Amino acid sequence: MTGYAEGFILGFIQGLTEFLPVSSSGHLVLAENLGVGEENVFFNLALHLATLLAVTVAFRKKIFSLLRHPLQADNLFILVASVPTAVLAGVIRYLFPSQTEWLPFCFAITGFVLLLPETVKPLSPPKDNKGLVLRALFCGLCQGAACINGISRSGTTVSAMRLAGFGKEECAEKSFLLSIPIIVGSSAVELLTGGAASVAAGPLVLGAITAFAVGLCAIFLFIKILKKGKLWIFSLYTFLMAIVTFLIL
């Protein structure tokens, strides 16, 4: 990280694309290929923690409720879904450490995933814990696959939950709550495996503040769009990004 401009740009990209269904990892990789920023474990960690704080602030009441009542169904869903996510994400990252050349294809996959709830009839809502666990496993696997650069985590999980029979507002809430353990986990992995590199404090702080503020706005924007049943709009953008990344890369 060499300056305040890059810190602001990368923070803006992270905050906006982490929660909108367009793939933050894909946009950050594209930015790096265009000469904006570079791999830095401490800067990436700061951005991840900033977006984690945004989720915590946006859903603080729900999070406090989950902590006060640990045996409720939502905790079971998050716990079960996080297991296949961690396993699949770990396998993919180990087998395919470099995914830049996949970006156009993966952006296109995100576009098709976002269209699925509009074209495929969803299942009925889960009626018992067995049904909830099966749906959590399915959503967790989908979230794990979304660790590939260019495939949106939020878009994939929301589409999976809608197909699994959850309501639109419930899909948004569950998707953002599911992001908490995956952000914590990925941040820990980056900290343990990433090479240490110097980073200026000013750009780092600016990037983190920007990621938090923009991320908070993106969360509420996404919920509003999802309630209106307009998730498919983002597919147009990701198809366009597939073309753009193909031409650039």
N, C-alpha and C positions, 0 to 999 in steps of 0.2 A: 504494500500500500504506500503510495508516494505522495498523496496530497488530499486536501479536503474535498476537491471535486469528485475524485474517485470514491472517497468514503461515502459521500452523499449519494452518488449514483448507485453504488452497490447496496447501500442500506435501503434505498428506495425500491430497487428491484427485488431484494429479499422480502421486504415488508409487503409489497403488493402481490408478488407472485407466490409467496408461501401459502396464502390462504385463498386466493382466487384460483380456479381450476385450470391453470395454464403452465404449471411446472416451474418452480423456483430454480431447481438445479439446472434445468435446461437453459433458462435465461442467463444464469450466472456463468455457465460454461461458454455460452455464446458471447457474453460480454468479455470473458477472458480471451477468447479467440480474436476479438476485435480490439484487443489491447487495453481494455479497461480492467484494472486490478490484476492480481495474481494469487496463486495458492498461498494462503497464510493461515495456519491453524488457529492463532489467537484471534485474528479478525473474523474468521468464520464462526468461531465459538461465540464471539460477542454478538454477531448477528443472530445466531440461533437462540441465545439466551434472551435477546431483545424480543424476538417473536414469541418465545415461550412466555415472557412477561405479558405480552399483548393478549394471549389466550387466557392467561390467569386473570387478568383484569376484566376482560369481557365476560368471562363465565365464573366470576368469583363466587356468586351466590350458589350456583350449581356445584362448584368444587367444594365449598364449605359443607353443603348438604351431603355430598358423597363421603367426606371425611367424618362427619358426625354419624352417618348411618352406613357403615362399611358393608353391610350384608344386603344392600339393595341391588336390584337387577342390573342397574347401569354399571356398577363396579364389576359385577361378574362379566358383563359384556366386554368392558375395557381390558380386564385381566386376560380373558380367554383370547381375545383378538390380538393382543400384543405378543403372544407367544409365537404363532406362525409368522407374524410380521418380522420379529427378530431373527427367526431361523432362516426364512427365505431371503431377507435382506442381507444377512451375513453370507449366505451361500453365493448370492449374485455378486456381491462386492468382492468376494474372494476369487471367484472364477472369472469375473469380467471387470478388472480394476479400471480399464479405460473404455469409455463408452461414447466418446465424442462423435465418432463416425455414425453412431446410431441415431443421432438427434432428429434428423428429418423424419425417419420412420417412426420414432417414439412420439413426436409431436402429433403425427397423423393418428397413431393409436389412441392418444388422448382424445382427439376429435371424435373418433368412433365410439369410444367409451362414454363420452358425454351424451351421445345420441341414443344410447341403449335404453335409458328409462322412458324415452319417447316412443320407442318402437317395440319393446318387449313387455309383455304382461307381467307385473310383479307377483310375487308369492303373497299369500295371506299373512297378516301379522303373526308373530310367534305367540302361541297360546300358553306355553309352559317353559320351564328352564331348559328342557332338552331342545326345543325349537330355538330358543335364544342362543344356546351354545353352538348349535350347528350354523346359525347365521353369523355368529361372532367369528367362528373359524373361517367361514367364507370371506367375510369382510377383512379379516386379518391377513389372509393370503393375498387378497387384492391389494391391500396396503403394502405388503412386502414387495410385490411386483412393481409397485410404484416408486421403489428406490432407484430404479433405472432413470438416468437423466433424460428428461423430455416427457416422462409420464407423470402426470399430475397426481399427487397424493390425495389432495382434497377432492378433486374431480373423480378419481377412481373410487374412493371410499363412499362418497355421496351416491354415486351411481350404483355401487354394490348394495348399499343400504336401501335405496329405493327399490331395487329389484328384489331385495329380501323382505319387502313388505312394510318398511318403516315409513312414517309420514315425513313430509318435506322438512318441517321445522325440527323434528326429531333427528333426521338425517344430518342436518347442519350441526346440531349440538353434539351428537355422537362423534361426528367426523373431527370436530375441533378438540373434543376431549381426548380422542384417540391420538391426536398429534402430540399431546404432552409427553407420554412415555417414549415416543419415537424421537422427539426432539432431544429429550434428556439422554437417551441412549446414543444417538448419533453424535451428540456433543461430547460424551464421554469417550467414544471411540476416536473421534478427532483429536481429543486432548492426549490420549494414550499412544496413538500411532502416528500422529502428525509430527513432522520435523519442526523444531523450534525456529522461529525467525523473528527478527526485530520488527516492530510495528510502532509507528508514531502514535502517541496517545490521542492527539487532537482528531485526526481522521477516524480513529477507532471509535471514539466517543460519539462523534457526529454520525457515523454510520449506524451505531447502535440506537441512538435516539431517533434517527430517521426510520429505521426498520420498525421500531416500536410504534411510532405515531402512524406511519403508513399502514402497518400491519393491523392496528386496531381499527382503522377506517375500512380496510379491506374485509375484515371479518363481518362487520355490520352491512357492508355493501353486498357481500356474497349471500348473507342470510336474506336480505331484502329481495335480491334477484331470484333466489331459490324459492321463496314463498310464492312468487309470481309465476313459477313454473317456466322460467326462462333460462334454464341451465344450458340448453342447446346453443344459446348465443355464443358461448365461449368456444364451442366447437369450430365456429367460423374462424375465430382468431387462431386456434391451434393448427387448423389446416393451412392458414396463411403462413404461420411460423414454420410449418413443415417445408413449404416452398422456399421461404427466405433462407432457412438454414441449409437447404440443399444447394442453393445458389452460392451461399457464402463459404460453406465448408467443402 
